[in-house]
Amino acid sequence: MSKLRTIVAAAAVGLFALGNPAQAEENWSHWRGPNFDGSTDANPPVDFSPTENVKWKTEMPGPSAGTPIVHGDHVFVSSADPNTEKLWAFALDRDTGEILWQHEAGTGYQQDGRSNYASPSPVTDGEIVYFFFGTGDLVAYNFEGEQLWARNIQADYGQFAFLWTFSTSPTLYEGKLYLQVLQRDVPVSGRGLADQPNESYLLALDPKTGDEIFRVVRPTEAQQESREAFTTAIPFEHEGRKELLIAGGDAMTGHDPETGEELWRWGTWNPRRITHWRTVPSPVAGDGIIIGAAPKREPVFAVEAGGEGTIDLAWDSGERSPVSSDVPTPAFYDGHFYVLSDVNKKLSKVVPATGEVLWTVDVPGFAMAWGSPTVAADRIYFQNLLGEVFIFSTDDGEMLRQIEMSPNQNEIRSSIAIAGDDLYIRNNTHVIRIGE
């Protein structure tokens, strides 16, 4: 890995402090942040560029759609190398960007021509970090880089039945490591079990050992590609009840974190059972409302939290509404949902209780944004496929900045992490720390 190098802005070396990394706003330990909703109480910068306010910039061997994970003195990132077809787990020094350790965690690059096997984000509890890859490789390391355990989900539970390159990010919650596999019931392109149905399931593992705690089948009436989901299980607590939110297979469900039992179900956004509606956005919850974005240009759907059994719809954003998302997961911040529409190139602020749209603004630029929005200090941050970073005001939707951070790149899908008032941006070639 001699080509890997760290470029450190000289003026930034040693001139900043991390504060107390135990505070939630100092860390970004899960793909959707400390609150599992894309928000944080940190205060990140607005003024930066490829050369301004760059604390460090560390080269990677290839791309990843995974979000950088930040905890304590470490930054964890995955990478897929297109030249060697190796999958890598990296730990970087948070102060300097220096590579502390790197391990080959799997082999393979991609299943289709657009995404790659390093699309999931790592997750950490502050002691152990877990990397998952679309190959099924799931590996646990301590912060010193020692491998604690590893297993392959395909080898243990059957080959994945996905048309596209599978991606879901693992979730840590209440002492368990969760992974969902929502897939086709029959093989596709030669992938999947041929002698029995492929089951979609929620898996819970012991984080210390990787041993199975439970595996619960999640049924669906969806057909063909519409059974495929690239979403992540999202923890949520409402009026004392803890649950895991899952979107996919034409439905949203809530599950008991202790047993995996399905508590409630709403469906469907696909009454005609269209066969090509895979699901990408994960659910998000806030103010007693849970929303999920249907595929393509279909609406956002909302249900009330606390339900049991088959529940009713609270509201939806309406046909041909700008409030829609095919890929980005919405965010919740300070009492409102923020929905980034990649297909419509719009950004909207929505009232949870009613679905009222307070504002909708255009997102400029040539490319769509597939990275999910991150919200902090009354500002919304995200990047598009060309690596242009956008900053919008949560107050009125005013665009504050449009920054070309990754010239001459494409297919950049990572969401921006915010920790300790700094931004962590992943493009196809580097991880970049931005801070004043």
Secondary structure, DSSP 4 states (H G I P E B T S, - for coil): -TT--EEE-GGGTT------TTSGGG-B-STTTTTTSSB-S----S---SSSSEEEEEE-SS---SPPEEETTEEEEEEEETTTTEEEEEEEETTT--EEEEEEEEE---SSSS--TT-S--EE-SSEEEEE-TTSEEEEEETTS-EEEEEEHHHHH-----SSPP----EEETTEEEEEE---SS-BTTBS-SSSPPPPEEEEE-TTT--EEEEEE------GGGG-B----EEEEETTEEEEEEEETTEEEEE-TTT--EEEEE--S-TT--S---B-SPPEEETTEEEEEPSTTPPEEEEETT--EE----EE--TT-S---SSPPPEEETTEEEEEETTTTEEEEE-TTT--EEEEEE--SSS---SPPEEETTEEEEE-TT-EEEEEETTT--EEEEEE-STT-----PPPEEETTEEEEE-SSEEEEE--
